[in-house]
Amino acid sequence: MPDYRSRRKVRKKIVSWIVFFTVLLVTTVWLTPILVALFTSVRDYDDIILRGFFALPEEVSFDSYFAAWRQGRMRQYLPNSFLITLPALGATLLLSSLSAYAISRFRFPGRRPIYYMFIFGMMLPLQILMIPVFGLSNAMGLYDTYIGLIAIHTAFFLGFNTFVLKNYMSTVPPQIFDSAHIDGCSELRIWWQIMLPLTLPAFAALATLLFTWIFNDYLWALILVRTGDKMPVTTGLASLQGEFVTDWTVIMAGSLVGTIPTLMVFVFLQRYFIEGLTLGANK
Amino acid sequence: MKSQRLVNRSRRKETRTAFAFLLLPVTVYLIWIIGPMLYTFYLSLTEWDMFTSPTFVGLANFRRLAADPVFHRSLLNNLKWMVVFITVPIAAGLSLAMVLNRKVRGSTFFKASFFMPMVLSLVVAGLVWSWLYNPAHGLINTVLRGIGLPQLARGWLANASTVMESIIAVGVWRQVGYVMVFYLAGLQSVNKDLVDASRVDGAGSWKSFRHVVLPQLAPITTVVIVISIIDSLRVFALVAVMTDGGPHNASNVLANYIYLTGFQWYQMGYAAAIAVVLFLLAFVFIVFYLSRIAREEDHA
């Protein structure tokens, strides 16, 4: 009997080690591209061509980072990305808190169609909008401006935000609002002073997620911005590929620099980030 | 009678307040999303070069699509992408979630590692992988030559026979962690007592997974499948950055074909017709998802 039990224990231990090493192996493969980018960015491209991919560099050089920052214009693209992302983030959250509040709190004719319209839009393949949105931005004089990009991001994410926030707001007991209402509190104040503070966690989760999505957008930046000094990181990097086609070390350095903001958000706000992803799905 | 009137009045007031809150967001949404969508339908029936005004041509664009080999190729590539996306990342993401949900050494680090690719923009992912695929100096061919398999080394993105799979692999690389997060969240709500009970009753770990855990994850699986399908229809940036649909359209997808047709060749009407097809493909799944939400609303 003891013999049987200890043998089972040993078997269990072996299985758990096999699982551990398999996961470790897969993880290593998963991280390889990022490690390759890091390794490449501190090397000299002629050295890679001459001595091969795996040769240890004779010296670690940050020249590629300087090149990406100056000639590669990352010093312009990065601030541009923030100038587009942050206003869009604020605007879309503010607007969707209004619509989510109305849909979750009130019963009125047309409530469901409006709610479904938002969900419908959130699931559209956004590429079907690119021609009309380009035309619209042009007609409104917003082509090649930050405002044009901010507007489409604000509008597009209203769907997802309204969906997520409405579900979250529906979990707040309505008695709280009813008693505030009876005490003579206006709906605008109930929204701002009671509902928003109560749903702050959902906003935090959404904000981290939206930051990443808007910051990483490529399609709208490609369609709506033409001038180099207005480009965000994504289209900027893609244009680096054309200019530095012969030097991958600069492209890798630029890519890594351009990833720092979203990486920071992920590292420091990981919990909110992951909550945000599943908020919509886990109702 | 009087109380009825009061109720009516408060109803009307409620409606008015609701619309006051909705006015701004709904207007923005109608102008930037719903309106443009409808305008795409209209444009698909026209010929438009963006400089003169659109001329109505009826269904001519769609007849042209039916005979356009590039359109067929792109459609097929989107479907290929879809088939891979609803199998590989879901199987891998679910397996990882099952393993990492238990207390494995370093599970926090593992989870973060699989999630990392999601944080990179598609542009960065595309650039990094283009370098890995580089025929002369990239990692993949270097390794293949190094381990004595030089015959396997090739121009991954330059070959019509490997280019689509090579790009889809990058998509999978990003998607696995995404799916894993959904399942990790779903596993939190799986009833542990039921799992334990099935084990006591003699079910092996596979049986208890198959018959006890998996059914409880069904709602998450539905959401993940819908998201994967929509994502596979939205594919654009990876293709645009890595190959621009080449070589000879071997890696073209509908979204990229819309972009090329509209913004490189200025055939806006024809591009809109491709967009309508893309819309119809997504529409089926959107309606399915909406009907599911409608059912939940009815129960609420």
Chai-1 contact restraints between the chains, C-beta under 6 A:
chainA,res_idxA,chainB,res_idxB,connection_type,confidence,min_distance_angstrom,max_distance_angstrom,comment,restraint_id
A,F20,B,R105,contact,1.0,0.0,6.0,A-B,restraint_1
A,V23,B,F110,contact,1.0,0.0,6.0,A-B,restraint_2
A,T27,B,F110,contact,1.0,0.0,6.0,A-B,restraint_3
A,T27,B,S113,contact,1.0,0.0,6.0,A-B,restraint_4
A,W30,B,S113,contact,1.0,0.0,6.0,A-B,restraint_5
A,W30,B,F114,contact,1.0,0.0,6.0,A-B,restraint_6
A,L31,B,S113,contact,1.0,0.0,6.0,A-B,restraint_7
A,P33,B,V128,contact,1.0,0.0,6.0,A-B,restraint_8
A,P33,B,L132,contact,1.0,0.0,6.0,A-B,restraint_9
A,V36,B,L139,contact,1.0,0.0,6.0,A-B,restraint_10
A,A37,B,V128,contact,1.0,0.0,6.0,A-B,restraint_11
A,I48,B,H137,contact,1.0,0.0,6.0,A-B,restraint_12
A,F53,B,H137,contact,1.0,0.0,6.0,A-B,restraint_13
A,F53,B,L139,contact,1.0,0.0,6.0,A-B,restraint_14
A,F53,B,T142,contact,1.0,0.0,6.0,A-B,restraint_15
A,L95,B,L24,contact,1.0,0.0,6.0,A-B,restraint_16
A,L95,B,P25,contact,1.0,0.0,6.0,A-B,restraint_17
A,L98,B,F21,contact,1.0,0.0,6.0,A-B,restraint_18
A,L98,B,P25,contact,1.0,0.0,6.0,A-B,restraint_19
A,S99,B,L22,contact,1.0,0.0,6.0,A-B,restraint_20
A,S99,B,P25,contact,1.0,0.0,6.0,A-B,restraint_21
A,Y101,B,F21,contact,1.0,0.0,6.0,A-B,restraint_22
A,A102,B,A18,contact,1.0,0.0,6.0,A-B,restraint_23
A,A102,B,F21,contact,1.0,0.0,6.0,A-B,restraint_24
A,A102,B,L22,contact,1.0,0.0,6.0,A-B,restraint_25
A,F106,B,E14,contact,1.0,0.0,6.0,A-B,restraint_26
A,F106,B,A18,contact,1.0,0.0,6.0,A-B,restraint_27
A,F108,B,E14,contact,1.0,0.0,6.0,A-B,restraint_28
A,F108,B,T15,contact,1.0,0.0,6.0,A-B,restraint_29
A,F108,B,A18,contact,1.0,0.0,6.0,A-B,restraint_30
A,Y116,B,L290,contact,1.0,0.0,6.0,A-B,restraint_31
A,F120,B,I286,contact,1.0,0.0,6.0,A-B,restraint_32
A,G121,B,I33,contact,1.0,0.0,6.0,A-B,restraint_33
A,M123,B,I230,contact,1.0,0.0,6.0,A-B,restraint_34
A,M123,B,I286,contact,1.0,0.0,6.0,A-B,restraint_35
A,P125,B,L233,contact,1.0,0.0,6.0,A-B,restraint_36
A,P125,B,R234,contact,1.0,0.0,6.0,A-B,restraint_37
A,P125,B,L278,contact,1.0,0.0,6.0,A-B,restraint_38
A,P125,B,A282,contact,1.0,0.0,6.0,A-B,restraint_39
A,Q127,B,F236,contact,1.0,0.0,6.0,A-B,restraint_40
A,Q127,B,A255,contact,1.0,0.0,6.0,A-B,restraint_41
A,Q127,B,I258,contact,1.0,0.0,6.0,A-B,restraint_42
A,I128,B,T40,contact,1.0,0.0,6.0,A-B,restraint_43
A,I128,B,A275,contact,1.0,0.0,6.0,A-B,restraint_44
A,I128,B,L278,contact,1.0,0.0,6.0,A-B,restraint_45
A,I128,B,F279,contact,1.0,0.0,6.0,A-B,restraint_46
A,L129,B,P36,contact,1.0,0.0,6.0,A-B,restraint_47
A,I131,B,G262,contact,1.0,0.0,6.0,A-B,restraint_48
A,I131,B,M268,contact,1.0,0.0,6.0,A-B,restraint_49
A,I131,B,A271,contact,1.0,0.0,6.0,A-B,restraint_50
A,I131,B,A272,contact,1.0,0.0,6.0,A-B,restraint_51
A,P132,B,P36,contact,1.0,0.0,6.0,A-B,restraint_52
A,P132,B,Y39,contact,1.0,0.0,6.0,A-B,restraint_53
A,P132,B,T40,contact,1.0,0.0,6.0,A-B,restraint_54
A,V133,B,P36,contact,1.0,0.0,6.0,A-B,restraint_55
A,I152,B,W32,contact,1.0,0.0,6.0,A-B,restraint_56
A,A155,B,V28,contact,1.0,0.0,6.0,A-B,restraint_57
A,A155,B,Y29,contact,1.0,0.0,6.0,A-B,restraint_58
A,A155,B,W32,contact,1.0,0.0,6.0,A-B,restraint_59
A,A155,B,I33,contact,1.0,0.0,6.0,A-B,restraint_60
A,L158,B,P25,contact,1.0,0.0,6.0,A-B,restraint_61
A,L158,B,Y29,contact,1.0,0.0,6.0,A-B,restraint_62
A,E187,B,T17,contact,1.0,0.0,6.0,A-B,restraint_63
A,N216,B,S121,contact,1.0,0.0,6.0,A-B,restraint_64
A,Y218,B,V123,contact,1.0,0.0,6.0,A-B,restraint_65
A,Y218,B,A237,contact,1.0,0.0,6.0,A-B,restraint_66
A,L219,B,F236,contact,1.0,0.0,6.0,A-B,restraint_67
A,T234,B,S121,contact,1.0,0.0,6.0,A-B,restraint_68
A,T234,B,V123,contact,1.0,0.0,6.0,A-B,restraint_69
A,L237,B,V123,contact,1.0,0.0,6.0,A-B,restraint_70
A,A238,B,V123,contact,1.0,0.0,6.0,A-B,restraint_71
A,A238,B,V241,contact,1.0,0.0,6.0,A-B,restraint_72
A,W248,B,W131,contact,1.0,0.0,6.0,A-B,restraint_73
A,I251,B,L127,contact,1.0,0.0,6.0,A-B,restraint_74
A,S255,B,V124,contact,1.0,0.0,6.0,A-B,restraint_75
A,S255,B,L127,contact,1.0,0.0,6.0,A-B,restraint_76
A,T259,B,L120,contact,1.0,0.0,6.0,A-B,restraint_77
A,T259,B,V124,contact,1.0,0.0,6.0,A-B,restraint_78
A,T262,B,V119,contact,1.0,0.0,6.0,A-B,restraint_79
A,L263,B,V119,contact,1.0,0.0,6.0,A-B,restraint_80
A,F266,B,V119,contact,1.0,0.0,6.0,A-B,restraint_81
A,I274,B,V181,contact,1.0,0.0,6.0,A-B,restraint_82
A,L277,B,V181,contact,1.0,0.0,6.0,A-B,restraint_83
A,T278,B,A185,contact,1.0,0.0,6.0,A-B,restraint_84
A,A281,B,F182,contact,1.0,0.0,6.0,A-B,restraint_85
A,A281,B,V223,contact,1.0,0.0,6.0,A-B,restraint_86
A,N282,B,A185,contact,1.0,0.0,6.0,A-B,restraint_87
